[in-house]
Amino acid sequence: MKNNKLILTAMALLAASPALAEEVATGAAAGSIYKPLGAGLAIGIAAIGGTLGQGKAVAAAMDGISRNPSAAGKMFINYILGLALIESLVLLAWLTAGKMV
């Protein structure tokens, strides 16, 4: 019960903080530091997520092939297609991050 009150208090404080924020300055200096940082963070998260996804896909494919070696040919096309789709999401994040800067 005590933890719930703490969580609700923290959520209320975090929800109120944007109302107390100052207005953003306009001009060349506005956000000059934050855009490259945001772009770097976006591509970093995308790269980590893509790496983890590809690692799980490879592990699942190798596990499936080791359990049933005769199905390796049927699984190969789906495996390569899945890796290509995962990689395309990382490239899409890279392009989006490039547009942010």
TAKATA-V547494 format. One record per residue. N is the residue number from 1. OMEGA is omega in whole degrees, -180 to 180 (NA if undefined). Layout:
n-><N:N>
omega-><OMEGA:OMEGA>
//
This chain:
n-><1:2:3:4:5:6:7:8:9:10:11:12:13:14:15:16:17:18:19:20:21:22:23:24:25:26:27:28:29:30:31:32:33:34:35:36:37:38:39:40:41:42:43:44:45:46:47:48:49:50:51:52:53:54:55:56:57:58:59:60:61:62:63:64:65:66:67:68:69:70:71:72:73:74:75:76:77:78:79:80:81:82:83:84:85:86:87:88:89:90:91:92:93:94:95:96:97:98:99:100:101>
omega-><-179:179:179:178:179:179:179:178:179:179:179:179:179:179:-178:-175:177:180:-179:-176:177:178:-178:178:177:179:-175:-176:-176:177:-177:179:-170:180:178:177:178:179:178:178:-180:-179:176:179:179:180:179:179:178:179:179:178:179:177:178:180:179:180:180:179:179:177:178:179:-180:178:-178:-176:-179:180:-177:-180:179:-178:-174:-179:178:179:-180:178:178:178:179:179:177:-179:179:176:177:178:176:176:178:178:179:179:177:178:-179:-174:NA>
//
